[in-house]
Amino acid sequence: MIRSDIIRGHLDSIILRLISEKDRYGYEISKEISERTSDRFHIKEATLYAVFQRLHRKELIESYYGSITHGSKRKYYRITPLGRAYLHEIAKEWQETKDIIDLFMEGL
C-alpha cells in the first residue's frame, strides 16, 4: 500500500477527475479509488469529506441530493465549469512535474 503522504497533495485532482467522468456520491468515489488502484490506496471517509468541503468552497464542485436509496437520499457531487478548467490546468502541471521527476528517477 502506498503512503498517504505521497498522494495527499493530489487528492483534489483525483476527486475532480472522478467527478468529471460522472456525478458521484462519497462511498462510490471511495470504492472507485480502491478499485482503480487495485486496493493499493484507500481514502479515509474524513479525508474524502474534507476534500469535498475544500473543492466546494473553491466553487470547483457542487452537490445535490439524488433519489432515495436504502431509506435515505444520497448526496451527489458534480464538477462545475470552473472545476473543469482547474482540472485541465492541474493535469498539465502534473504532466510537467512527472516529466521532471522521471528525469531523476529513471534507471533506478
N, C-alpha and C positions, 0 to 999 in steps of 0.2 A: 504494500500500500504506500502511496506517495505521501510525503509530509505535507500537512495542510498549509504550512507557511510558504511553501513553494507556489501554491496555487492561489493563495489568499488575495493577492493583488490583481488576479484575473477573474475573480468571481463575477463582477459586474458584466464583463464581456461574455462569460459563459451563459449567464442567465439571460442577458439580452439576446444572444444568439438563439437560444432555445425558444424564447418567446417570439422571436421574429419568424420562426417557422410556422407557429400557430399559437393561438391563445392557450394558455395552460394554467393549471392550478398548482399549488405548492407541492403536494405529495407527488404529483405527476412529474414535476421538474426534478425533484429529488431522486425518484426512481429512474428517470431518463439519464441523469448524470451517472448513477451507479451502473446502469446497463451499458452506456456508451464507453465507459472506462473499464468494462469487464470487472467491476467491483474493486478497482484499484483506488477509487476515490469516492468518498461518501461525504455529503454535505449535511451538517447538523441542522436541525429544524430552526434553532435560534439564529444561526448564521444566515440561513436562507431568508428568513423574515426580516433580518437586519438589512440584507441586500435589497429586498423589496422596498423597504422604507426609504433607503437611500436613493434608489432609482426613481421612486415616486416623487420624492422631494425635488429631484432634479428635473422632473417632468419628462423622464425618459420612458416611463411606463404609466399605465392607468389600470384600474381594477374595476371589476363589475361582478355581480352575483349571477351565477348560472341557474339552471333549473334545479329543483330539489332532487337530491340523490341520497339514499341511505338516511333519510329523515332530516337532512339539513341542506341548505344551499351552499354550493362551493363558490369560493372567491377565485375568479379567473384574472389573469394578468395579460395585458396586451401591450405591445410596443407602440409608442407614439411616433409621429413623423420626426420629431426631434431625436428620439431614441434611435430610430433607423439611421439617421445621419451620423449620430455619435458612434453607432456600431461600425459603420463604414470607416470612420476615422480611426477607431482603435484597432480595426482589422489591419489597416495599413501600418499603423505603429507597431503592432505585434509582428508583422512580417519583417519589418526593418530590424526590430530587436532580435528576432530569431536568427536572421541572417548574420548579425554581428556576433551573437553568442556561438553560432555554428563555426564561425571563423576560428574561434579559440578552442572549441571542444572537439573538432574533427581529429580523427586519428588516435583518440584515447582508447 
